[in-house]
């Protein structure tokens, strides 16, 4: 039996709890939905988990703001094209 808070041996940790897999899912595949995967992983300490949550929150906030700006820019370009096509 593993004591509470102790990291189990490497042989007992599942592949989906590997550090790189969790970070890949958190930042590039699942986004905020990857947070439960991060918190369930025994490979991260509590402090590291909090740090990665803050980093992911900042990253996804920046990404959403970037996408909103891109959509508004595209809408402006579409309006300009539409006005130029009217006779």
C-alpha positions in Angstrom: 0.0 0.0 0.0 1.3 3.4 -0.9 1.1 6.1 1.8 -1.0 9.2 1.1 0.9 11.8 -0.8 3.7 9.4 -1.9 4.5 8.9 -5.5 4.0 5.2 -6.5 6.8 3.4 -8.2 7.3 4.0 -11.9 6.1 0.5 -12.8 2.7 1.2 -11.2 2.1 4.6 -12.8 -0.1 4.4 -15.9 1.1 5.7 -19.3 -1.6 8.5 -19.3 -0.1 9.9 -16.1 3.3 10.6 -17.7 4.4 14.2 -17.5 4.6 14.9 -21.2 1.3 13.2 -22.0 -0.5 15.2 -19.4 1.0 18.5 -20.5 0.3 17.7 -24.2 -3.3 17.1 -23.3 -3.6 20.1 -21.1 -2.1 22.6 -23.6 -2.8 21.3 -27.1 -5.6 18.7 -27.1 -8.1 19.0 -24.3 -7.4 22.5 -23.0 -9.1 23.2 -19.7 -10.8 19.8 -19.8 -7.3 18.3 -19.2 -7.2 19.7 -15.7 -8.7 16.6 -14.1 -6.0 14.5 -15.8 -3.4 16.8 -14.3 -4.9 16.6 -10.8 -5.2 12.8 -10.9 -1.6 12.3 -12.0 0.8 11.2 -9.2 3.8 12.5 -11.2 3.2 16.1 -10.2 3.6 17.6 -6.7 0.8 19.8 -5.3 2.8 22.9 -6.0 3.6 21.8 -9.6 -0.1 21.1 -10.2 -1.0 24.6 -9.0 1.7 26.1 -11.1 0.5 24.2 -14.2 -3.1 25.3 -13.6 -2.1 28.9 -13.5 0.1 28.5 -16.6 -2.8 26.7 -18.5 -5.3 29.4 -17.4 -3.1 32.2 -18.7 -2.3 30.3 -21.9 -6.0 29.5 -22.6 -7.1 33.1 -21.7 -4.5 34.4 -24.2 -5.6 31.9 -26.8 -9.3 32.7 -26.5 -8.6 36.5 -26.7 -6.4 35.9 -29.8 -9.3 33.9 -31.5 -11.8 36.6 -30.7 -9.5 39.2 -32.3 -9.0 37.0 -35.3 -12.8 36.6 -35.8 -13.4 40.3 -35.5 -10.7 41.0 -38.0 -12.1 38.4 -40.4 -15.6 40.0 -40.0 -14.1 43.4 -40.9 -12.5 42.0 -44.0 -15.7 40.2 -45.0 -17.6 43.5 -44.6 -15.1 45.3 -46.8 -15.4 42.6 -49.5 -19.2 42.7 -49.3 -19.3 46.5 -49.7 -16.9 46.4 -52.7 -19.2 43.8 -54.4 -22.3 45.9 -54.2 -23.1 47.8 -57.4 
